[in-house]
Every structure is written in C-alpha cells, then in structure tokens.
Amino acid sequence: MRTSQLLLQQLRPHLRLPRPRTQKLSNTFLVVGLGNPGPNYALNRHNVGQMLLDVLAARYGESFKAHKSNALVAEIKIIGGPKLILAKPLSFMNLSGGPTSSLMSFYKLEPESLIVAHDELDIPPATFKLKQGGGHAGHNGIRDIIAALDTNEFARIRLGIGRPPGSSDAADYVLKNFSSSEKSELAVTLELAADAIEEIARNGLVSAQAIFHAPGESSTA
C-alpha cells in the first residue's frame, strides 16, 4: 500500500466531512489532463495536468491509446470506486474543448462526471487545490472547455506552478520545463493529486476538499 493511501486511511476517522445538500456520484468519470501534444512539450509546466494522468495510469498498470475523439485515452477501475477514463487531448491547449466535448458525447457523460486537471499560475508550486465551477481565470484551456460544453460546472484539479520570477513573461514560463529542485517536490504532489482524484470519484468533491485542503481553506478559491 502506498504511503499516501495509508495516511488517508489513518486520517479519515478523525475528519468531520461536510455533506453537500445533494450529491449524485457517477459510476464513470472522465478525467482530462490539459497540455500541449508531442515530446517537445511533455515536460513543460503547462503540461502538468497530463503528467498527473500519467501517474494515475501507471498506478493501475494501464497505458494510453489513440481515441477517435482526438485524444489519448486510458481506462482504469479504481479500487473501491468507479471507472476513470483518463484523457490527454491531442489538440493544443487552447483547443482543449473539442476533444473534451467529443469524449463526453462518446461516453454519454454529463458535466458532473468531468474532472479537469490543469496548471495554475496563482497557486504555489508543489501544492494543488480542488474546485467546482467558476471562471477560467485566464486559462485558455479551461476557457475553451467552458465554451465547448456551454457550462463551467465541472470539477478541477488546479496544480500549482507559481508565477515566474520578476518581470519574466508568463507565456514563456509555462512552456519551460520544471527546474531540478521543482521536480522532486512535483513527484510527491502528483501522487497526492492522484489520491485526490480517487477520493472525488469514490466520495465526492466535498470529501476530497475536506481531506486535501488546509483547515479553513475556501472550497471556491
């Protein structure tokens, strides 16, 4: 058993988990990891959402295969929970909505069954936040998904990459690879974020926020 899973089991009896007024859990979730396609971009900060999906697929011994929805897809059945369809769009980041919408239609899923993992400049590196709905905050991949689905009501795993130092350009910063010092922390963060996705699928977003957010932290931040 992974250390992170053991820690979750130890923590759960001591957590006071808030209950949403209504919550219907799906038996299938589509988890979309945002990024740009191809090896030249694979290790960029902007592709951290796809790196998270690689962690989840490896955890269950699955690999990605080409799908007609212009995405690479891997299907996993999480222990004690539903099926996760992991998808890495083959479009560029700014055109993520098309593959996401096609996959939703192919698997006959509603927005409440969608989880999108993406990089977030306004969250410090080696941390992440979980969110339902809200705006795109300037993230063009999220912007395109909202436009394609005509809704913003889907869950998000916001993976912190921090702001570039000084007056460096954010557009250049996100297309650079993680530094050596960032990579060691990133590995731990991605394992925890993978645990968070499993928790969302098993018990809902509110439960995952109670476990993975700091005490008192806003669920809408």
C-alpha positions as CSV (number, residue, x, y, z in Angstrom):
1,M,0.0,0.0,0.0
2,R,1.3,3.5,-0.9
3,T,2.2,5.8,2.0
4,S,-0.3,8.4,0.8
5,Q,-3.1,5.8,0.9
6,L,-2.2,4.6,4.4
7,L,-2.2,8.2,5.6
8,L,-5.7,8.7,4.1
9,Q,-7.0,5.7,6.0
10,Q,-5.5,6.9,9.2
11,L,-6.9,10.4,8.8
12,R,-10.4,9.6,7.7
13,P,-11.9,8.6,11.1
14,H,-10.8,11.9,12.6
15,L,-12.2,14.1,9.8
16,R,-15.5,15.8,10.0
17,L,-16.5,15.7,6.4
18,P,-19.2,18.2,5.4
19,R,-22.1,16.7,3.4
20,P,-23.4,18.5,0.3
21,R,-27.2,19.1,0.2
22,T,-27.4,16.8,-2.9
23,Q,-24.7,14.8,-4.4
24,K,-25.1,12.1,-7.1
25,L,-21.9,10.2,-7.7
26,S,-21.3,8.8,-11.2
27,N,-20.1,5.3,-11.9
28,T,-17.8,6.7,-14.6
29,F,-15.7,9.8,-14.6
30,L,-13.8,11.5,-17.4
31,V,-10.5,13.0,-16.2
32,V,-9.0,15.3,-18.8
33,G,-5.4,16.4,-18.3
34,L,-4.6,19.6,-20.2
35,G,-1.4,20.2,-22.0
36,N,0.2,20.5,-25.5
37,P,0.8,17.4,-27.6
38,G,4.2,15.9,-28.5
39,P,7.5,15.3,-26.9
40,N,8.7,18.9,-27.1
41,Y,6.0,19.9,-24.6
42,A,5.7,16.8,-22.5
43,L,7.8,18.1,-19.5
44,N,6.6,21.7,-19.6
45,R,4.9,23.3,-16.7
46,H,1.9,23.8,-18.9
47,N,1.6,20.0,-19.2
48,V,1.4,19.2,-15.5
49,G,-2.2,18.1,-15.9
50,Q,-1.1,15.4,-18.3
51,M,1.7,14.4,-16.0
52,L,-0.9,13.7,-13.3
53,L,-2.8,11.4,-15.7
54,D,0.5,9.5,-16.4
55,V,0.8,8.9,-12.6
56,L,-2.7,7.6,-12.4
57,A,-2.4,5.3,-15.4
58,A,0.9,3.9,-14.1
59,R,-0.6,3.3,-10.7
60,Y,-3.0,0.9,-12.3
61,G,-0.7,-0.5,-14.9
62,E,-2.5,1.0,-17.9
63,S,-1.2,2.8,-21.0
64,F,-2.7,5.4,-23.3
65,K,-4.1,4.6,-26.7
66,A,-5.3,6.8,-29.5
67,H,-9.1,7.5,-29.5
68,K,-11.2,8.8,-32.3
69,S,-12.1,11.9,-30.2
70,N,-8.6,13.3,-30.9
71,A,-7.2,12.2,-27.6
72,L,-5.1,9.6,-25.9
73,V,-7.2,7.5,-23.6
74,A,-6.6,5.0,-20.8
75,E,-9.4,3.4,-18.7
76,I,-8.9,2.4,-15.1
77,K,-11.2,0.9,-12.4
78,I,-10.2,2.4,-9.1
79,I,-10.2,0.2,-6.0
80,G,-13.5,0.6,-4.2
81,G,-14.8,3.1,-6.7
82,P,-16.0,3.8,-10.3
83,K,-14.2,3.7,-13.6
84,L,-12.0,6.6,-14.6
85,I,-11.5,7.5,-18.3
86,L,-8.1,9.3,-18.4
87,A,-7.8,11.5,-21.5
88,K,-5.0,13.6,-22.9
89,P,-6.2,15.8,-25.8
90,L,-4.1,15.7,-28.9
91,S,-5.1,19.3,-29.7
92,F,-3.1,22.2,-28.5
93,M,-4.0,23.6,-25.1
94,N,-6.2,26.5,-26.5
95,L,-8.3,23.9,-28.4
96,S,-9.0,21.5,-25.5
97,G,-12.8,21.9,-25.7
98,G,-13.3,19.9,-28.9
99,P,-11.7,16.6,-27.7
100,T,-13.3,17.1,-24.3
101,S,-16.8,17.6,-25.7
102,S,-16.3,14.7,-28.1
103,L,-15.3,12.4,-25.3
104,M,-18.3,13.5,-23.2
105,S,-20.6,12.6,-26.1
106,F,-18.9,9.3,-26.8
107,Y,-19.1,8.1,-23.2
108,K,-22.6,9.7,-22.7
109,L,-21.4,11.7,-19.7
110,E,-22.8,14.8,-18.0
111,P,-20.6,17.7,-16.7
112,E,-20.8,16.5,-13.1
113,S,-18.8,13.5,-14.3
114,L,-16.0,15.6,-15.7
115,I,-12.7,16.4,-13.8
116,V,-10.1,18.6,-15.5
117,A,-6.5,18.7,-14.3
118,H,-4.5,21.8,-15.3
119,D,-1.7,24.1,-14.3
120,E,-2.4,27.2,-12.2
121,L,-0.1,30.2,-12.0
122,D,-1.8,31.6,-9.0
123,I,-1.1,28.6,-6.8
124,P,2.4,27.9,-5.3
125,P,4.4,25.1,-6.8
126,A,4.1,21.7,-5.1
127,T,0.5,22.4,-4.0
128,F,-2.9,22.0,-5.6
129,K,-6.5,23.0,-5.0
130,L,-9.8,21.4,-5.8
131,K,-12.6,23.4,-7.2
132,Q,-16.1,23.1,-8.7
133,G,-17.2,25.6,-11.3
134,G,-16.1,29.2,-11.6
135,G,-14.5,31.2,-14.3
136,H,-11.4,30.3,-16.4
137,A,-9.1,32.9,-14.7
138,G,-7.3,33.5,-18.0
139,H,-6.5,29.8,-18.6
140,N,-7.2,29.3,-22.3
141,G,-7.6,25.5,-22.0
142,I,-10.4,25.9,-19.4
143,R,-11.8,28.8,-21.4
144,D,-12.2,26.6,-24.4
145,I,-13.7,23.7,-22.5
146,I,-16.3,26.1,-20.9
147,A,-17.2,27.4,-24.4
148,A,-17.4,23.9,-25.9
149,L,-19.6,22.5,-23.1
150,D,-21.6,25.7,-22.6
151,T,-21.1,25.2,-18.8
152,N,-18.5,25.8,-16.2
153,E,-19.9,23.3,-13.8
154,F,-17.2,20.7,-13.7
155,A,-14.6,19.8,-11.1
156,R,-11.0,21.0,-11.5
157,I,-7.7,19.9,-10.1
158,R,-5.6,23.1,-10.1
159,L,-2.0,22.2,-10.0
160,G,0.2,25.0,-8.7
161,I,3.2,26.1,-10.8
162,G,3.6,29.6,-9.3
163,R,4.3,32.8,-11.0
164,P,7.5,33.5,-13.0
165,P,10.2,35.4,-11.1
166,G,10.5,39.2,-11.6
167,S,9.1,40.5,-14.8
168,S,9.5,37.3,-16.7
169,D,6.8,36.5,-19.3
170,A,4.2,34.0,-18.0
171,A,3.6,32.7,-21.6
172,D,7.3,31.7,-21.8
173,Y,7.4,30.4,-18.2
174,V,4.6,27.9,-18.7
175,L,6.4,26.5,-21.8
176,K,9.6,25.8,-19.9
177,N,10.4,22.5,-18.1
178,F,10.3,22.2,-14.3
179,S,13.6,23.0,-12.6
180,S,15.5,20.3,-10.9
181,S,14.5,21.4,-7.5
182,E,10.8,21.5,-8.5
183,K,10.9,18.0,-9.9
184,S,11.5,16.3,-6.6
185,E,8.6,18.1,-5.0
186,L,6.4,17.6,-8.1
187,A,6.6,13.8,-7.8
188,V,5.0,13.9,-4.3
189,T,2.4,16.5,-5.3
190,L,1.3,14.4,-8.3
191,E,0.9,11.3,-6.1
192,L,-1.3,13.3,-3.7
193,A,-3.3,14.8,-6.5
194,A,-3.9,11.3,-7.9
195,D,-5.2,10.3,-4.5
196,A,-7.5,13.4,-4.6
197,I,-9.0,12.3,-7.9
198,E,-9.7,8.8,-6.5
199,E,-11.3,10.4,-3.5
200,I,-13.5,12.6,-5.7
201,A,-14.6,9.5,-7.6
202,R,-15.3,7.5,-4.5
203,N,-16.9,10.0,-2.2
204,G,-17.3,13.3,-4.0
205,L,-15.5,16.7,-4.3
206,V,-16.6,18.0,-0.9
207,S,-15.0,14.9,0.8
208,A,-11.8,15.4,-1.2
209,Q,-11.6,19.1,-0.3
210,A,-12.0,18.3,3.4
211,I,-9.1,15.9,3.2
212,F,-6.7,17.7,0.9
213,H,-7.4,21.4,1.6
214,A,-5.9,23.2,4.7
215,P,-8.3,23.7,7.6
216,G,-10.4,26.8,6.9
217,E,-9.4,27.0,3.2
218,S,-12.2,28.1,0.9
219,S,-13.7,25.5,-1.3
220,T,-14.2,28.0,-4.1
221,A,-10.7,29.5,-4.1
